Amino acid sequence: MTKEEIIYEATRLEAEWSKRSIVPEKFENRDDKFRKQFIDIIRKYIEQEKLPTPEEAHDSWVKSYIDMGWKYGKARDVVAKTHPDILPFEELPKNERDKDAIFLMAVWIVKKLLT
């Protein structure tokens, strides 16, 4: 398992354990476009001296999803490419803002273990 897959799966499992409203599918079940952009952003974050804030990471995520053809929708639908978190950070529920911070903590842990 690559460092990118470890980060993805750790945050996916956290979403499952926390009973979040959205638990994404396993990394290997994501489409190639998603996997490529995820690997690229993780590599970028690991190379940076300082990680982004949860808000900055969320804004980057929104841009990536829009670039992949996704749009806001009340439910996450991989066929229709809709997602309820395609919103400004401050409009997200607290548990979704927390999820962004947890994701960055996973990146930080992997970064510290590998450098």
C-alpha distance (Angstrom), angle and dihedral (degrees) to the residues before:
residue distance angle dihedral
M1 . . .
T2 3.81 . .
K3 3.80 124.2 .
E4 3.81 88.5 -108.1
E5 3.80 91.6 53.9
I6 3.81 90.6 46.9
I7 3.81 91.0 54.4
Y8 3.81 92.3 45.3
E9 3.80 94.5 47.5
A10 3.81 93.3 44.0
T11 3.79 91.5 54.7
R12 3.81 92.2 40.8
L13 3.81 90.5 53.2
E14 3.80 90.6 46.3
A15 3.81 88.3 55.4
E16 3.80 89.6 50.3
W17 3.82 94.3 47.0
S18 3.80 91.8 45.8
K19 3.81 90.3 49.3
R20 3.79 91.0 -126.4
S21 3.79 117.1 -177.4
I22 3.81 90.7 -112.4
V23 3.79 123.3 45.0
P24 3.80 109.7 173.8
E25 3.77 123.2 -142.2
K26 3.79 121.3 -96.7
F27 3.80 117.5 -72.6
E28 3.80 93.9 -109.2
N29 3.81 89.4 55.1
R30 3.80 93.7 55.5
D31 3.80 119.0 98.3
D32 3.80 121.1 -98.3
K33 3.81 93.8 -108.8
F34 3.80 91.5 56.1
R35 3.81 94.1 45.2
K36 3.81 91.7 50.3
Q37 3.81 94.8 50.2
F38 3.82 91.0 44.8
I39 3.81 92.5 51.5
D40 3.81 90.4 46.8
I41 3.82 93.9 51.5
I42 3.80 93.9 45.8
R43 3.80 91.2 50.6
K44 3.81 89.4 48.8
Y45 3.81 92.2 49.6
I46 3.81 92.8 48.0
E47 3.81 91.3 51.0
Q48 3.82 94.0 49.0
E49 3.77 118.4 93.7
K50 3.80 91.2 -136.7
L51 3.79 127.4 30.9
P52 3.80 119.8 -128.2
T53 3.78 121.4 -103.2
P54 3.81 116.8 -99.6
E55 3.82 87.8 -103.2
E56 3.81 92.4 51.7
A57 3.81 91.0 47.2
H58 3.80 90.6 49.6
D59 3.80 92.0 49.3
S60 3.82 89.0 51.1
W61 3.82 90.0 48.8
V62 3.83 91.4 50.8
K63 3.81 91.0 50.2
S64 3.81 91.3 48.5
Y65 3.79 92.3 50.0
I66 3.80 93.0 47.4
D67 3.82 88.9 48.6
M68 3.83 87.8 53.7
G69 3.81 90.5 53.7
W70 3.81 100.2 -97.9
K71 3.80 124.2 138.8
Y72 3.79 138.4 -175.1
G73 3.78 115.9 -74.0
K74 3.79 134.8 159.0
A75 3.81 90.5 -113.9
R76 3.80 134.2 34.0
D77 3.79 107.1 -107.6
V78 3.82 118.8 171.6
V79 3.81 92.7 -164.4
A80 3.82 96.2 48.8
K81 3.83 89.4 34.4
T82 3.79 94.6 -131.6
H83 3.80 126.4 146.1
P84 3.82 130.4 179.5
D85 3.82 92.7 -144.5
I86 3.80 94.7 64.8
L87 3.78 88.9 107.4
P88 3.79 136.3 104.9
F89 3.82 109.6 -74.9
E90 3.80 94.0 -113.8
E91 3.82 90.5 57.0
L92 3.82 93.5 56.1
P93 3.80 119.6 102.0
K94 3.82 112.5 -103.2
N95 3.81 93.3 -107.5
E96 3.82 89.8 57.5
R97 3.81 91.7 48.0
D98 3.81 87.4 50.0
K99 3.82 89.3 52.3
D100 3.82 89.7 60.1
A101 3.82 90.5 53.2
I102 3.81 91.1 48.3
F103 3.80 90.2 51.0
L104 3.81 90.6 53.1
M105 3.81 90.6 48.2
A106 3.81 89.0 55.1
V107 3.81 89.4 51.0
W108 3.81 90.6 48.7
I109 3.83 92.7 50.0
V110 3.79 93.1 49.8
K111 3.80 90.5 44.8
K112 3.82 91.4 52.5
L113 3.79 92.3 46.9
L114 3.80 92.8 50.6
T115 3.80 100.9 41.8
